[in-house]
Amino acid sequence: MTTRAILVCLAAVAFLIAAPAAHADILELKDGRLVEGTVVKDGESYFVTDRYGVVEIAAEDVTSFEQGVSVDDRIQAFLAK
């Protein structure tokens, strides 16, 4: 590799590391699991879209719904207590 190619690769890695984390919606389920993605409520169901596809979750299984928060942010807030 040339010096220029190495510098371009290092710049790309630095950019990816410095990029802010994406914020998504979070559903907390009755069994304690967290489901993260883009959430849309339709009637008695929540539809969660993430990089793997779409999943339907019954509203009765959901204890809370937070918009625009990532799991990483939630963990950091918990650890800061």
C-alpha positions in Angstrom: 0.0 0.0 0.0 1.1 3.5 -0.7 1.4 6.1 2.0 -1.6 7.9 0.6 -3.8 4.8 0.7 -2.8 4.2 4.3 -3.7 7.8 5.2 -7.1 7.5 3.5 -7.8 4.2 5.4 -6.8 5.8 8.7 -9.0 8.9 8.0 -11.9 6.6 7.2 -11.4 4.6 10.5 -11.1 7.9 12.5 -14.4 9.2 10.9 -16.3 6.0 11.8 -15.0 6.0 15.4 -15.9 9.7 15.8 -19.4 9.3 14.3 -22.2 9.7 16.8 -24.3 6.6 17.7 -27.6 6.3 15.9 -30.6 6.9 18.1 -33.6 4.6 17.8 -36.8 3.9 19.6 -36.8 1.4 22.5 -39.5 -0.9 23.7 -39.1 -2.5 27.1 -40.9 -5.8 27.3 -42.6 -7.4 30.4 -39.8 -10.1 30.5 -37.1 -7.4 30.8 -35.9 -7.5 27.2 -35.2 -4.3 25.2 -36.1 -4.1 21.6 -34.4 -1.3 19.6 -35.4 0.0 16.2 -37.9 2.3 14.5 -41.2 1.7 16.3 -44.7 2.3 14.9 -47.8 1.7 17.0 -50.8 0.4 15.1 -53.8 -0.5 17.2 -52.8 -3.2 19.7 -49.4 -3.9 18.2 -46.0 -2.3 17.9 -44.1 -2.8 14.6 -40.3 -2.6 15.1 -38.1 -2.2 12.1 -34.4 -2.8 12.4 -31.5 -3.9 10.1 -32.9 -7.5 10.2 -36.5 -6.7 9.2 -39.8 -6.0 10.8 -41.2 -7.7 13.9 -44.7 -7.3 15.4 -45.0 -7.1 19.2 -48.3 -7.2 21.1 -49.0 -4.0 23.0 -49.8 -6.1 26.1 -46.2 -7.4 26.2 -44.8 -3.8 26.3 -44.1 -2.0 29.6 -42.6 1.2 28.2 -41.8 2.9 24.9 -39.0 5.5 24.6 -38.5 7.5 21.4 -35.1 8.5 20.1 -32.9 6.7 22.7 -30.3 4.1 22.0 -29.5 1.1 24.2 -26.0 2.4 24.7 -27.4 5.7 26.0 -29.6 3.8 28.4 -26.8 1.7 29.7 -24.6 4.8 30.2 -27.4 6.5 32.1 -27.8 3.4 34.3 -24.1 3.2 35.0 -23.9 6.9 35.9 -26.4 6.4 38.8 
